[in-house]
Amino acid sequence: MIAIVDYGLGNLKSVKSALDRIGEPSTITSEPGRVASAAGVIFPGVGAFRRAMQNLEELELLEPLHHVADSGRPFLGICLGQQLLLSESSEHGHHHGLDIIAGRCTRFTGDLKVPHMGWNEVEQARPSPLFEGIPDPSFFYFAHSFYVVPHDPDVVIGRTDYGGPFAAAVQKGNVFGVQFHPEKSGPTGLAMLANFCRLCRST
């Protein structure tokens, strides 16, 4: 069973609906034990970085998330969920993240319209099972003001241009993150979620 982590800041129903559409059993949960024992974890999120980390601590979910990341089981962060995988964020001050992937989150600057919202192309930076069978490039749906800057450029598996290229998707071993919303990205997004679910069944 795939656990969709509920920490009070996520598009939980849309993620669950997407998994239902591809016939994948899943459960929305904030219970540490169910997260720690899941076959795979989807970690969505929309909102503020600091509040998210506070909620995770209050719900005692920090250790279970690290446990899954260290276990080799598939772990997918979506939008804010990807940003929380990084070491730190400059959103409304300086805040520590999960530090599963070394790096920082930073805000778009310049004359760009922020938040970055709508469909944009993602180019595959290197092969990843998350993009298996997905044309390169492909369009996905974005809604965000911050983006991730990993210390190791080799973890970047997908890039998007918005006033310059930024990391739209990352992978470190069994841990994946996407800045876009696959659950809102039509058939291509469903194909990506199906790829992740296959990893969960085979691990």
C-alpha positions, 0 to 999 in steps of 0.5 A, spaced: 500 500 500 502 506 498 501 512 503 499 519 501 502 523 507 497 528 510 501 533 514 495 538 513 498 542 507 497 538 501 492 536 495 491 529 498 484 528 494 487 529 487 493 525 488 488 519 491 484 520 485 489 520 480 492 513 483 485 511 483 484 512 476 490 508 475 488 502 479 493 503 485 491 502 492 493 507 496 491 511 503 491 518 506 494 518 512 498 522 518 499 516 522 507 515 523 507 507 523 503 507 517 508 511 513 514 508 516 511 501 513 508 503 507 510 500 500 512 507 498 510 514 500 507 520 496 509 526 499 505 532 496 504 539 499 502 546 498 503 552 502 509 555 507 515 551 508 516 553 515 509 551 517 510 544 513 516 542 517 512 544 524 506 540 522 511 534 520 514 535 527 508 535 531 505 529 527 511 525 529 512 524 521 520 526 521 523 520 523 518 515 519 519 519 513 527 519 514 526 511 515 522 510 508 528 514 505 533 510 508 530 504 507 530 503 499 523 504 498 520 509 493 519 516 496 516 521 491 515 529 493 511 533 490 511 541 489 512 543 496 514 536 498 520 536 493 522 542 496 522 539 503 526 534 501 532 539 501 536 542 506 534 549 507 529 554 505 529 562 504 522 562 504 520 568 510 526 567 513 531 561 514 528 554 515 531 547 515 528 542 511 529 534 511 536 534 508 535 528 505 537 531 498 543 537 500 541 543 497 536 549 498 530 552 496 530 559 493 524 564 490 524 566 483 527 573 482 527 579 477 521 581 472 518 574 472 510 573 474 510 569 481 508 564 482 509 560 476 503 557 474 500 553 468 503 548 463 511 548 462 515 543 458 520 539 462 526 536 459 529 530 461 536 531 464 538 524 465 535 517 465 530 515 470 525 510 471 520 516 473 520 518 466 520 511 463 516 511 456 514 519 457 516 523 451 522 528 452 520 534 453 513 533 455 508 538 459 506 538 466 502 543 470 506 548 475 504 552 481 510 555 485 514 561 487 520 557 490 524 552 486 530 547 489 537 548 487 541 541 489 548 542 491 549 536 486 547 537 479 547 530 478 541 529 482 537 533 477 533 529 472 528 534 469 529 541 468 524 547 466 525 554 463 522 560 467 527 566 466 532 561 466 533 553 467 531 550 474 530 543 477 523 541 475 525 534 478 530 530 482 532 523 484 537 521 489 537 513 489 530 511 491 528 518 493 524 522 487 522 529 487 518 533 482 516 541 482 510 540 478 503 536 479 503 530 476 496 529 479 494 535 475 498 533 468 493 529 464 495 523 461 502 524 462 502 525 469 498 519 470 504 515 466 509 518 471 505 516 477 504 509 474 512 509 473 512 510 481 507 505 483 511 500 479 517 501 483 513 501 489 511 494 487 517 491 485 521 494 491 
